[in-house]
Amino acid sequence: MSLIQGEPKSFDVVADSGRINSRRFCADCGSRLWAEIEELGVASVNALALEDRTHFQPVANHCTDSAPSWCRVDESLQHIPKT
């Protein structure tokens, strides 16, 4: 992943697990870009932030137990439980 332009801003939130999630967003418009998840070494990328979205294919669901009732969850995907 590479940025096309600009330098993102960030803020940290404490997840239910106690981990620190560092949220990255566009300093100009406020659009969410990605979240860096402490200790896991992974980033959760907002697919709408991608210039080419045609290659995006979800592979897992995370925290579905806190999803609102109107959310459509693809049950055929791997489920990653809240830790």
Backbone bond lengths (Angstrom), bond angles and torsions (degrees), N, CA, C in turn:
res aa  C-N    CA-C-N  psi(-1)  N-CA   C-N-CA  omega(-1)  CA-C   N-CA-C  phi
1 M - - - 1.432 - - 1.520 108.12 -
2 S 1.314 116.33 139.56 1.457 120.22 175.24 1.522 109.36 -141.52
3 L 1.304 115.37 148.83 1.453 120.58 177.81 1.517 109.47 -81.03
4 I 1.318 116.28 141.68 1.465 121.35 178.12 1.513 110.18 -83.02
5 Q 1.337 115.58 -40.30 1.467 119.51 179.35 1.517 109.54 -158.71
6 G 1.325 115.23 161.31 1.455 121.55 175.24 1.511 114.39 78.06
7 E 1.309 114.97 173.75 1.455 122.97 178.54 1.525 107.34 -127.04
8 P 1.343 118.02 119.14 1.465 119.51 -176.59 1.528 112.19 -68.89
9 K 1.303 115.33 152.89 1.461 123.38 171.30 1.520 106.84 -97.78
10 S 1.325 117.22 168.15 1.457 119.43 -179.58 1.522 111.40 -146.56
11 F 1.312 114.41 160.29 1.459 121.79 168.39 1.515 107.20 -147.56
12 D 1.314 116.31 151.55 1.462 121.91 -177.35 1.515 110.82 -103.15
13 V 1.329 115.34 142.46 1.465 121.93 173.72 1.526 107.79 -129.53
14 V 1.311 115.47 150.00 1.464 120.76 176.58 1.522 107.56 -94.98
15 A 1.327 116.15 121.50 1.468 121.84 178.92 1.527 110.10 -75.32
16 D 1.322 116.41 166.90 1.459 121.37 176.52 1.527 111.46 -55.80
17 S 1.338 116.29 -29.57 1.460 121.25 -179.21 1.521 112.61 -75.64
18 G 1.348 116.65 -12.71 1.455 121.33 -175.79 1.520 112.97 96.07
19 R 1.326 116.82 -11.42 1.467 120.71 177.75 1.527 110.08 -70.09
20 I 1.325 115.04 155.58 1.462 121.33 175.70 1.528 108.24 -93.77
21 N 1.322 116.13 125.85 1.462 122.10 173.89 1.520 107.53 -108.17
22 S 1.307 116.57 121.50 1.454 122.06 -179.77 1.528 108.71 -96.60
23 R 1.315 116.66 109.35 1.473 122.39 -177.54 1.521 109.73 -86.87
24 R 1.319 116.24 130.04 1.473 122.03 178.10 1.523 108.18 -108.24
25 F 1.333 115.94 138.34 1.458 121.05 -178.61 1.520 110.28 -147.38
26 C 1.344 116.22 160.08 1.456 122.69 179.36 1.530 108.66 -69.22
27 A 1.328 116.19 126.93 1.461 121.16 -179.27 1.531 111.90 -69.47
28 D 1.329 117.29 -21.27 1.467 120.37 -178.25 1.524 113.15 -88.49
29 C 1.340 117.34 -47.88 1.471 119.45 -174.05 1.524 113.78 -111.02
30 G 1.331 118.04 -12.14 1.459 121.16 178.92 1.517 115.21 85.42
31 S 1.333 118.74 3.47 1.469 121.37 -179.70 1.522 111.19 -63.16
32 R 1.349 115.33 137.52 1.463 120.22 176.07 1.528 108.99 -68.51
33 L 1.323 116.85 137.72 1.457 121.33 179.07 1.527 111.37 -113.24
34 W 1.330 117.18 -59.59 1.456 120.33 178.38 1.525 109.58 -160.03
35 A 1.328 115.50 168.31 1.464 122.49 174.40 1.515 108.01 -126.96
36 E 1.317 115.83 132.97 1.464 121.03 175.15 1.519 107.18 -98.37
37 I 1.329 115.62 125.96 1.458 121.18 -173.39 1.523 109.56 -101.69
38 E 1.339 115.42 114.60 1.459 122.91 -177.66 1.519 111.35 -54.15
39 E 1.299 116.52 142.32 1.459 126.31 175.72 1.522 114.50 73.06
40 L 1.305 119.01 -25.95 1.459 120.03 -177.26 1.522 112.15 -88.05
41 G 1.324 117.34 -20.85 1.461 120.53 -179.40 1.514 112.76 68.02
42 V 1.331 116.81 29.25 1.461 121.01 179.54 1.524 109.65 -126.07
43 A 1.319 113.84 160.90 1.460 120.76 175.05 1.514 108.41 -124.20
44 S 1.305 115.71 139.06 1.458 122.37 175.28 1.519 106.63 -100.56
45 V 1.331 116.16 107.96 1.459 121.18 -174.56 1.521 109.95 -93.55
46 N 1.319 116.38 132.95 1.461 122.06 174.72 1.526 106.92 -74.60
47 A 1.311 117.68 113.58 1.463 121.68 -176.01 1.526 112.38 -59.84
48 L 1.318 117.79 -28.07 1.460 120.00 178.95 1.518 112.05 -70.87
49 A 1.341 117.21 -13.33 1.451 121.16 177.89 1.537 111.78 -83.91
50 L 1.315 117.31 -8.16 1.462 121.10 -178.32 1.523 110.68 -82.34
51 E 1.323 115.52 138.37 1.458 119.41 177.56 1.525 111.01 -67.30
52 D 1.343 116.98 -43.64 1.467 122.03 177.94 1.521 108.23 -110.19
53 R 1.326 117.61 104.63 1.465 122.08 -176.14 1.524 112.83 -91.76
54 T 1.336 118.03 -3.24 1.456 120.46 -174.16 1.527 113.01 -68.93
55 H 1.323 117.90 -23.61 1.464 120.16 -178.50 1.527 112.64 -91.29
56 F 1.321 118.23 -4.85 1.462 121.77 -177.91 1.520 110.61 -73.84
57 Q 1.306 116.31 121.14 1.458 122.45 177.26 1.528 108.03 -133.63
58 P 1.326 118.51 113.68 1.469 119.39 178.22 1.528 110.86 -63.73
59 V 1.329 115.50 145.84 1.465 120.64 -179.81 1.517 112.53 -120.82
60 A 1.346 117.75 -13.17 1.457 119.91 -177.59 1.525 110.51 -156.57
61 N 1.324 114.51 160.09 1.458 122.79 173.33 1.520 108.11 -111.72
62 H 1.327 116.24 142.19 1.465 121.08 179.59 1.525 108.72 -134.02
63 C 1.312 116.62 137.00 1.474 123.39 177.43 1.523 112.62 60.68
64 T 1.317 117.69 37.86 1.463 120.13 -179.12 1.531 112.32 -68.94
65 D 1.332 117.30 -21.54 1.466 119.03 179.61 1.528 112.61 -67.25
66 S 1.340 117.26 -17.09 1.464 119.88 177.75 1.537 111.90 -103.85
67 A 1.329 116.96 7.94 1.465 120.79 179.13 1.523 110.14 -70.87
68 P 1.336 117.78 144.87 1.462 119.73 177.11 1.531 110.69 -65.60
69 S 1.308 116.97 158.51 1.467 121.63 -175.43 1.527 113.12 -60.92
70 W 1.339 118.08 -25.56 1.463 121.14 -177.98 1.528 112.73 -84.44
71 C 1.335 116.75 -6.73 1.467 120.87 -177.27 1.534 110.40 -73.64
72 R 1.320 116.37 131.51 1.468 120.92 177.21 1.523 108.80 -93.46
73 V 1.294 116.15 112.25 1.460 122.53 -178.00 1.517 108.32 -100.76
74 D 1.321 117.28 127.80 1.462 122.07 177.49 1.525 108.14 -78.79
75 E 1.316 116.31 99.94 1.464 122.33 -176.21 1.527 113.26 -68.67
76 S 1.324 117.95 -11.41 1.475 119.72 179.73 1.527 111.47 -79.46
77 L 1.335 117.61 -12.60 1.467 120.87 179.26 1.510 111.01 -84.26
78 Q 1.323 115.32 157.09 1.465 121.55 176.02 1.524 108.56 -57.65
79 H 1.318 117.40 142.46 1.463 122.22 176.65 1.531 108.85 -104.60
80 I 1.312 116.56 124.94 1.467 121.76 175.91 1.528 106.12 -104.19
81 P 1.330 118.07 112.27 1.473 119.75 -177.05 1.530 111.79 -70.36
82 K 1.306 114.01 155.64 1.459 121.31 175.14 1.528 107.54 -67.62
83 T 1.327 116.64 131.60 1.484 119.11 -179.48 1.495 111.37 -114.52
